[in-house]
Amino acid sequence: MDTLSTHLFGVTHDMRNESADQKQHRPAWAPCFYYRADKEVHYYVGQEIVIGGALDSYAGTVWPAALALCHYLDTQREQLSLVDKTVLEIGAGTGLMSVVAALLGASVTATDLPEVLGNLRANVMRNTRERCRCTPQVAALSWGHDLESTFPASVSRYDYVLAADVVYHHYFLDELLVTMKHFCKPGTTLIWANKVRFETDLTFTESFKKAFHTSLLAEDGEMKIFMATCRE
């Protein structure tokens, strides 16, 4: 099990103001980004990733678990290679994690609610155009609704399903678990990163562990990254 430093989740670095000595001694795991107008600029996979957000939506914010999982995927490439793998992200939000997965060589489908797809698509396309092996896809997905008609299990097969900070203060946790089960079939690995904030996080985690074979990939305090496979 990997141990993540607390700095990964609590410290950010404005790279524009760093001296040469600071850059040399900056921990490799520290999330590095700065703000440019209304956008955040992140660095993963050796690339500058420009993310636009929206203040009126949970989906318009880059949440801590997304940063943690992006860092994990970027630094654990030998143990968890995404090259030529099919990847689905549920609750993609701003699309940062889907961008990182695509830059790491995966064929990515980023999903979220229809009303947030505009910003998601703009971020994904801006940061992957002419940079990736496969052009990422962006699609609408409402947890627990019309799953078989929109993503038929017979053809919607993925090597990895990614999710970060999808468990927060909302009333769709049952639908979220149903959605995870729909996509996590034999041969699929589900990777879920979460920062515990509410009692509902703990309740969902117990349901998650009952639904799948799980292991803890990394943790630091309230931040945990789980790997899961189906029980069937």
Phi and psi restraints in degrees (value plus and minus 20) as a CYANA .aco file:
   2 ASP   PHI    -101.1   -61.1
   2 ASP   PSI     124.7   164.7
   3 THR   PHI    -128.7   -88.7
   3 THR   PSI     107.9   147.9
   4 LEU   PHI    -118.6   -78.6
   4 LEU   PSI     115.5   155.5
   5 SER   PHI     -89.6   -49.6
   5 SER   PSI     126.5   166.5
   6 THR   PHI     -81.9   -41.9
   6 THR   PSI     -45.0    -5.0
   7 HIS   PHI     -84.0   -44.0
   7 HIS   PSI     -46.4    -6.4
   8 LEU   PHI     -79.3   -39.3
   8 LEU   PSI     -51.9   -11.9
   9 PHE   PHI    -125.3   -85.3
   9 PHE   PSI     -33.6     6.4
  10 GLY   PHI    -139.9   -99.9
  10 GLY   PSI     -27.6    12.4
  11 VAL   PHI    -143.7  -103.7
  11 VAL   PSI     113.9   153.9
  12 THR   PHI    -142.2  -102.2
  12 THR   PSI     136.8   176.8
  13 HIS   PHI    -144.6  -104.6
  13 HIS   PSI     106.2   146.2
  14 ASP   PHI    -106.1   -66.1
  14 ASP   PSI      82.1   122.1
  15 MET   PHI     -87.5   -47.5
  15 MET   PSI     -39.8     0.2
  16 ARG   PHI     -88.7   -48.7
  16 ARG   PSI     -46.7    -6.7
  17 ASN   PHI    -122.1   -82.1
  17 ASN   PSI     -12.9    27.1
  18 GLU   PHI    -101.6   -61.6
  18 GLU   PSI     119.7   159.7
  19 SER   PHI     -99.1   -59.1
  19 SER   PSI     149.5   189.5
  20 ALA   PHI     -80.8   -40.8
  20 ALA   PSI     -59.2   -19.2
  21 ASP   PHI     -86.9   -46.9
  21 ASP   PSI     -59.1   -19.1
  22 GLN   PHI     -83.8   -43.8
  22 GLN   PSI     -61.1   -21.1
  23 LYS   PHI     -82.4   -42.4
  23 LYS   PSI     -59.7   -19.7
  24 GLN   PHI     -86.2   -46.2
  24 GLN   PSI     -54.9   -14.9
  25 HIS   PHI    -121.2   -81.2
  25 HIS   PSI     -16.7    23.3
  26 ARG   PHI     -87.2   -47.2
  26 ARG   PSI     108.5   148.5
  27 PRO   PHI     -77.6   -37.6
  27 PRO   PSI     119.6   159.6
  28 ALA   PHI     -85.4   -45.4
  28 ALA   PSI     -42.8    -2.8
  29 TRP   PHI    -108.9   -68.9
  29 TRP   PSI     -27.8    12.2
  30 ALA   PHI     -92.1   -52.1
  30 ALA   PSI     111.3   151.3
  31 PRO   PHI     -86.9   -46.9
  31 PRO   PSI     107.2   147.2
  32 CYS   PHI    -135.1   -95.1
  32 CYS   PSI      93.9   133.9
  33 PHE   PHI    -175.9  -135.9
  33 PHE   PSI     140.4   180.4
  34 TYR   PHI    -160.9  -120.9
  34 TYR   PSI     149.8   189.8
  35 TYR   PHI    -118.7   -78.7
  35 TYR   PSI     116.1   156.1
  36 ARG   PHI    -147.2  -107.2
  36 ARG   PSI      87.4   127.4
  37 ALA   PHI      34.9    74.9
  37 ALA   PSI    -140.7  -100.7
  38 ASP   PHI    -118.5   -78.5
  38 ASP   PSI       1.5    41.5
  39 LYS   PHI    -145.6  -105.6
  39 LYS   PSI     134.2   174.2
  40 GLU   PHI    -121.5   -81.5
  40 GLU   PSI     121.6   161.6
  41 VAL   PHI    -133.1   -93.1
  41 VAL   PSI      95.7   135.7
  42 HIS   PHI    -128.3   -88.3
  42 HIS   PSI     142.6   182.6
  43 TYR   PHI    -150.0  -110.0
  43 TYR   PSI      93.2   133.2
  44 TYR   PHI    -164.0  -124.0
  44 TYR   PSI     133.2   173.2
  45 VAL   PHI      34.2    74.2
  45 VAL   PSI      12.1    52.1
  46 GLY   PHI      48.8    88.8
  46 GLY   PSI      -2.4    37.6
  47 GLN   PHI    -144.6  -104.6
  47 GLN   PSI     128.5   168.5
  48 GLU   PHI    -102.6   -62.6
  48 GLU   PSI     107.2   147.2
  49 ILE   PHI    -140.4  -100.4
  49 ILE   PSI      96.0   136.0
  50 VAL   PHI    -119.6   -79.6
  50 VAL   PSI      98.9   138.9
  51 ILE   PHI    -136.7   -96.7
  51 ILE   PSI     100.4   140.4
  52 GLY   PHI    -111.0   -71.0
  52 GLY   PSI     124.1   164.1
  53 GLY   PHI    -142.2  -102.2
  53 GLY   PSI    -191.3  -151.3
  54 ALA   PHI    -170.2  -130.2
  54 ALA   PSI     106.8   146.8
  55 LEU   PHI     -96.1   -56.1
  55 LEU   PSI     -34.4     5.6
  56 ASP   PHI    -116.2   -76.2
  56 ASP   PSI      -4.5    35.5
  57 SER   PHI    -172.6  -132.6
  57 SER   PSI     121.6   161.6
  58 TYR   PHI     -75.8   -35.8
  58 TYR   PSI     -54.8   -14.8
  59 ALA   PHI     -92.6   -52.6
  59 ALA   PSI     -29.7    10.3
  60 GLY   PHI    -114.8   -74.8
  60 GLY   PSI      -8.7    31.3
  61 THR   PHI    -142.0  -102.0
  61 THR   PSI     121.3   161.3
  62 VAL   PHI    -105.5   -65.5
  62 VAL   PSI      93.2   133.2
  63 TRP   PHI    -111.1   -71.1
  63 TRP   PSI     137.3   177.3
  64 PRO   PHI     -75.0   -35.0
  64 PRO   PSI     -59.8   -19.8
  65 ALA   PHI     -86.0   -46.0
  65 ALA   PSI     -49.7    -9.7
  66 ALA   PHI     -85.9   -45.9
  66 ALA   PSI     -61.9   -21.9
  67 LEU   PHI     -82.5   -42.5
  67 LEU   PSI     -62.2   -22.2
  68 ALA   PHI     -82.4   -42.4
  68 ALA   PSI     -63.9   -23.9
  69 LEU   PHI     -93.3   -53.3
  69 LEU   PSI     -55.3   -15.3
  70 CYS   PHI     -80.0   -40.0
  70 CYS   PSI     -65.4   -25.4
  71 HIS   PHI     -81.1   -41.1
  71 HIS   PSI     -63.6   -23.6
  72 TYR   PHI     -81.9   -41.9
  72 TYR   PSI     -68.2   -28.2
  73 LEU   PHI     -82.7   -42.7
  73 LEU   PSI     -57.7   -17.7
  74 ASP   PHI     -90.5   -50.5
  74 ASP   PSI     -55.6   -15.6
  75 THR   PHI    -117.5   -77.5
  75 THR   PSI     -30.4     9.6
  76 GLN   PHI    -134.9   -94.9
  76 GLN   PSI      19.9    59.9
  77 ARG   PHI     -85.2   -45.2
  77 ARG   PSI     -53.1   -13.1
  78 GLU   PHI     -90.8   -50.8
  78 GLU   PSI     -58.4   -18.4
  79 GLN   PHI     -99.5   -59.5
  79 GLN   PSI     -49.9    -9.9
  80 LEU   PHI    -158.9  -118.9
  80 LEU   PSI      62.2   102.2
  81 SER   PHI    -104.7   -64.7
  81 SER   PSI     111.6   151.6
  82 LEU   PHI    -121.2   -81.2
  82 LEU   PSI     -16.6    23.4
  83 VAL   PHI     -81.1   -41.1
  83 VAL   PSI     104.1   144.1
  84 ASP   PHI      42.5    82.5
  84 ASP   PSI       0.4    40.4
  85 LYS   PHI    -116.3   -76.3
  85 LYS   PSI     131.7   171.7
  86 THR   PHI    -112.1   -72.1
  86 THR   PSI     110.9   150.9
  87 VAL   PHI    -150.8  -110.8
  87 VAL   PSI     113.5   153.5
  88 LEU   PHI    -136.2   -96.2
  88 LEU   PSI     109.8   149.8
  89 GLU   PHI    -127.8   -87.8
  89 GLU   PSI     109.6   149.6
  90 ILE   PHI    -124.0   -84.0
  90 ILE   PSI     118.8   158.8
  91 GLY   PHI      44.4    84.4
  91 GLY   PSI      29.3    69.3
  92 ALA   PHI     -88.3   -48.3
  92 ALA   PSI     -44.3    -4.3
  93 GLY   PHI      42.4    82.4
  93 GLY   PSI    -137.4   -97.4
  94 THR   PHI     -96.4   -56.4
  94 THR   PSI     -36.3     3.7
  95 GLY   PHI      72.3   112.3
  95 GLY   PSI     -16.8    23.2
  96 LEU   PHI     -76.2   -36.2
  96 LEU   PSI     -67.1   -27.1
  97 MET   PHI     -87.1   -47.1
  97 MET   PSI     -57.2   -17.2
  98 SER   PHI     -85.0   -45.0
  98 SER   PSI     -58.0   -18.0
  99 VAL   PHI     -82.0   -42.0
  99 VAL   PSI     -67.2   -27.2
 100 VAL   PHI     -81.3   -41.3
 100 VAL   PSI     -63.9   -23.9
 101 ALA   PHI     -81.1   -41.1
 101 ALA   PSI     -60.8   -20.8
 102 ALA   PHI     -86.4   -46.4
 102 ALA   PSI     -61.2   -21.2
 103 LEU   PHI     -85.3   -45.3
 103 LEU   PSI     -44.7    -4.7
 104 LEU   PHI    -104.5   -64.5
 104 LEU   PSI     -16.8    23.2
 105 GLY   PHI      85.0   125.0
 105 GLY   PSI     -14.1    25.9
 106 ALA   PHI    -106.8   -66.8
 106 ALA   PSI     136.3   176.3
 107 SER   PHI    -112.4   -72.4
 107 SER   PSI      89.0   129.0
 108 VAL   PHI    -129.9   -89.9
 108 VAL   PSI     119.4   159.4
 109 THR   PHI    -139.7   -99.7
 109 THR   PSI      96.4   136.4
 110 ALA   PHI    -118.5   -78.5
 110 ALA   PSI     108.8   148.8
 111 THR   PHI    -146.6  -106.6
 111 THR   PSI     130.1   170.1
 112 ASP   PHI    -188.2  -148.2
 112 ASP   PSI    -195.2  -155.2
 113 LEU   PHI     -85.3   -45.3
 113 LEU   PSI     129.6   169.6
 114 PRO   PHI     -74.2   -34.2
 114 PRO   PSI     -57.0   -17.0
 115 GLU   PHI     -91.9   -51.9
 115 GLU   PSI     -32.1     7.9
 116 VAL   PHI    -130.9   -90.9
 116 VAL   PSI     -14.0    26.0
 117 LEU   PHI     -88.5   -48.5
 117 LEU   PSI     -47.0    -7.0
 118 GLY   PHI     -80.6   -40.6
 118 GLY   PSI     -71.5   -31.5
 119 ASN   PHI     -87.8   -47.8
 119 ASN   PSI     -60.4   -20.4
 120 LEU   PHI     -79.0   -39.0
 120 LEU   PSI     -68.7   -28.7
 121 ARG   PHI     -83.5   -43.5
 121 ARG   PSI     -61.8   -21.8
 122 ALA   PHI     -81.4   -41.4
 122 ALA   PSI     -63.9   -23.9
 123 ASN   PHI     -86.2   -46.2
 123 ASN   PSI     -63.8   -23.8
 124 VAL   PHI     -84.7   -44.7
 124 VAL   PSI     -66.9   -26.9
 125 MET   PHI     -87.8   -47.8
 125 MET   PSI     -60.6   -20.6
 126 ARG   PHI     -79.0   -39.0
 126 ARG   PSI     -58.5   -18.5
 127 ASN   PHI    -117.9   -77.9
 127 ASN   PSI     -25.0    15.0
 128 THR   PHI    -138.6   -98.6
 128 THR   PSI     -33.9     6.1
 129 ARG   PHI     -78.3   -38.3
 129 ARG   PSI     103.7   143.7
 130 GLU   PHI      42.7    82.7
 130 GLU   PSI      -2.2    37.8
 131 ARG   PHI    -135.1   -95.1
 131 ARG   PSI     -35.7     4.3
 132 CYS   PHI    -139.7   -99.7
 132 CYS   PSI     137.2   177.2
 133 ARG   PHI     -87.7   -47.7
 133 ARG   PSI     -55.6   -15.6
 134 CYS   PHI    -150.8  -110.8
 134 CYS   PSI     120.4   160.4
 135 THR   PHI     -93.9   -53.9
 135 THR   PSI     101.8   141.8
 136 PRO   PHI     -85.2   -45.2
 136 PRO   PSI     131.6   171.6
 137 GLN   PHI    -127.2   -87.2
 137 GLN   PSI     128.7   168.7
 138 VAL   PHI    -143.0  -103.0
 138 VAL   PSI     109.6   149.6
 139 ALA   PHI    -163.1  -123.1
 139 ALA   PSI     132.1   172.1
 140 ALA   PHI     -98.1   -58.1
 140 ALA   PSI     119.3   159.3
 141 LEU   PHI    -169.7  -129.7
 141 LEU   PSI      98.8   138.8
 142 SER   PHI    -123.8   -83.8
 142 SER   PSI      98.5   138.5
 143 TRP   PHI     -74.6   -34.6
 143 TRP   PSI     107.7   147.7
 144 GLY   PHI      60.2   100.2
 144 GLY   PSI     -21.0    19.0
 145 HIS   PHI    -136.0   -96.0
 145 HIS   PSI     106.2   146.2
 146 ASP   PHI      32.3    72.3
 146 ASP   PSI      16.4    56.4
 147 LEU   PHI     -83.7   -43.7
 147 LEU   PSI     -64.7   -24.7
 148 GLU   PHI     -89.6   -49.6
 148 GLU   PSI     -51.8   -11.8
 149 SER   PHI     -99.2   -59.2
 149 SER   PSI     -53.3   -13.3
 150 THR   PHI    -110.7   -70.7
 150 THR   PSI     -52.7   -12.7
 151 PHE   PHI    -154.3  -114.3
 151 PHE   PSI      56.1    96.1
 152 PRO   PHI     -76.1   -36.1
 152 PRO   PSI     111.7   151.7
 153 ALA   PHI     -80.2   -40.2
 153 ALA   PSI     -48.8    -8.8
 154 SER   PHI     -88.3   -48.3
 154 SER   PSI     -45.1    -5.1
 155 VAL   PHI    -141.8  -101.8
 155 VAL   PSI     -36.5     3.5
 156 SER   PHI    -111.3   -71.3
 156 SER   PSI      54.8    94.8
 157 ARG   PHI    -128.7   -88.7
 157 ARG   PSI     111.0   151.0
 158 TYR   PHI    -150.2  -110.2
 158 TYR   PSI     125.6   165.6
 159 ASP   PHI     -91.7   -51.7
 159 ASP   PSI     -59.8   -19.8
 160 TYR   PHI    -154.8  -114.8
 160 TYR   PSI     121.3   161.3
 161 VAL   PHI    -136.3   -96.3
 161 VAL   PSI     106.5   146.5
 162 LEU   PHI    -132.2   -92.2
 162 LEU   PSI     122.7   162.7
 163 ALA   PHI    -171.9  -131.9
 163 ALA   PSI     115.9   155.9
 164 ALA   PHI    -159.0  -119.0
 164 ALA   PSI     108.6   148.6
 165 ASP   PHI      30.2    70.2
 165 ASP   PSI      21.9    61.9
 166 VAL   PHI    -109.3   -69.3
 166 VAL   PSI     -29.7    10.3
 167 VAL   PHI    -122.5   -82.5
 167 VAL   PSI      84.8   124.8
 168 TYR   PHI    -162.4  -122.4
 168 TYR   PSI    -177.7  -137.7
 169 HIS   PHI    -103.3   -63.3
 169 HIS   PSI      60.2   100.2
 170 HIS   PHI    -162.6  -122.6
 170 HIS   PSI     157.1   197.1
 171 TYR   PHI    -131.6   -91.6
 171 TYR   PSI       5.4    45.4
 172 PHE   PHI    -142.2  -102.2
 172 PHE   PSI      11.4    51.4
 173 LEU   PHI     -89.1   -49.1
 173 LEU   PSI     -56.8   -16.8
 174 ASP   PHI     -83.0   -43.0
 174 ASP   PSI     -62.9   -22.9
 175 GLU   PHI     -85.8   -45.8
 175 GLU   PSI     -55.7   -15.7
 176 LEU   PHI     -82.7   -42.7
 176 LEU   PSI     -65.0   -25.0
 177 LEU   PHI     -85.7   -45.7
 177 LEU   PSI     -59.5   -19.5
 178 VAL   PHI     -79.1   -39.1
 178 VAL   PSI     -61.7   -21.7
 179 THR   PHI     -85.9   -45.9
 179 THR   PSI     -63.5   -23.5
 180 MET   PHI     -79.4   -39.4
 180 MET   PSI     -63.4   -23.4
 181 LYS   PHI     -84.3   -44.3
 181 LYS   PSI     -57.1   -17.1
 182 HIS   PHI     -81.4   -41.4
 182 HIS   PSI     -59.9   -19.9
 183 PHE   PHI    -112.1   -72.1
 183 PHE   PSI     -44.3    -4.3
 184 CYS   PHI    -109.6   -69.6
 184 CYS   PSI      64.1   104.1
 185 LYS   PHI    -122.1   -82.1
 185 LYS   PSI     154.0   194.0
 186 PRO   PHI     -73.1   -33.1
 186 PRO   PSI     109.9   149.9
 187 GLY   PHI      76.2   116.2
 187 GLY   PSI     -27.7    12.3
 188 THR   PHI    -125.2   -85.2
 188 THR   PSI     119.9   159.9
 189 THR   PHI    -132.8   -92.8
 189 THR   PSI     106.4   146.4
 190 LEU   PHI    -120.0   -80.0
 190 LEU   PSI     108.9   148.9
 191 ILE   PHI    -139.8   -99.8
 191 ILE   PSI      98.6   138.6
 192 TRP   PHI    -143.4  -103.4
 192 TRP   PSI     102.2   142.2
 193 ALA   PHI    -127.5   -87.5
 193 ALA   PSI     117.4   157.4
 194 ASN   PHI    -171.2  -131.2
 194 ASN   PSI     119.2   159.2
 195 LYS   PHI    -124.0   -84.0
 195 LYS   PSI     103.1   143.1
 196 VAL   PHI     -94.0   -54.0
 196 VAL   PSI     104.4   144.4
 197 ARG   PHI    -145.3  -105.3
 197 ARG   PSI     -55.4   -15.4
 198 PHE   PHI    -148.2  -108.2
 198 PHE   PSI     146.8   186.8
 199 GLU   PHI     -80.0   -40.0
 199 GLU   PSI     -50.9   -10.9
 200 THR   PHI     -83.3   -43.3
 200 THR   PSI     -48.3    -8.3
 201 ASP   PHI     -81.7   -41.7
 201 ASP   PSI     -64.2   -24.2
 202 LEU   PHI     -87.9   -47.9
 202 LEU   PSI     -60.3   -20.3
 203 THR   PHI     -82.9   -42.9
 203 THR   PSI     -64.6   -24.6
 204 PHE   PHI     -85.3   -45.3
 204 PHE   PSI     -58.5   -18.5
 205 THR   PHI     -80.2   -40.2
 205 THR   PSI     -59.8   -19.8
 206 GLU   PHI     -84.7   -44.7
 206 GLU   PSI     -62.4   -22.4
 207 SER   PHI     -84.4   -44.4
 207 SER   PSI     -58.5   -18.5
 208 PHE   PHI     -81.4   -41.4
 208 PHE   PSI     -64.8   -24.8
 209 LYS   PHI     -87.3   -47.3
 209 LYS   PSI     -51.6   -11.6
 210 LYS   PHI     -93.5   -53.5
 210 LYS   PSI     -50.7   -10.7
 211 ALA   PHI    -100.6   -60.6
 211 ALA   PSI     -46.9    -6.9
 212 PHE   PHI    -152.5  -112.5
 212 PHE   PSI     142.8   182.8
 213 HIS   PHI     -98.3   -58.3
 213 HIS   PSI     101.5   141.5
 214 THR   PHI    -145.4  -105.4
 214 THR   PSI     134.6   174.6
 215 SER   PHI    -163.9  -123.9
 215 SER   PSI     135.2   175.2
 216 LEU   PHI    -116.1   -76.1
 216 LEU   PSI      93.7   133.7
 217 LEU   PHI     -97.8   -57.8
 217 LEU   PSI     -60.1   -20.1
 218 ALA   PHI    -179.9  -139.9
 218 ALA   PSI     133.4   173.4
 219 GLU   PHI    -176.3  -136.3
 219 GLU   PSI     134.9   174.9
 220 ASP   PHI    -176.5  -136.5
 220 ASP   PSI      83.5   123.5
 221 GLY   PHI      41.5    81.5
 221 GLY   PSI    -139.3   -99.3
 222 GLU   PHI    -104.1   -64.1
 222 GLU   PSI     -25.4    14.6
 223 MET   PHI    -117.1   -77.1
 223 MET   PSI     108.2   148.2
 224 LYS   PHI    -158.6  -118.6
 224 LYS   PSI     125.5   165.5
 225 ILE   PHI    -141.9  -101.9
 225 ILE   PSI      97.7   137.7
 226 PHE   PHI    -124.6   -84.6
 226 PHE   PSI     127.6   167.6
 227 MET   PHI    -134.2   -94.2
 227 MET   PSI     117.6   157.6
 228 ALA   PHI    -160.7  -120.7
 228 ALA   PSI     129.0   169.0
 229 THR   PHI    -152.4  -112.4
 229 THR   PSI     142.0   182.0
 230 CYS   PHI     -92.2   -52.2
 230 CYS   PSI     137.0   177.0
 231 ARG   PHI    -110.5   -70.5
 231 ARG   PSI     -29.7    10.3
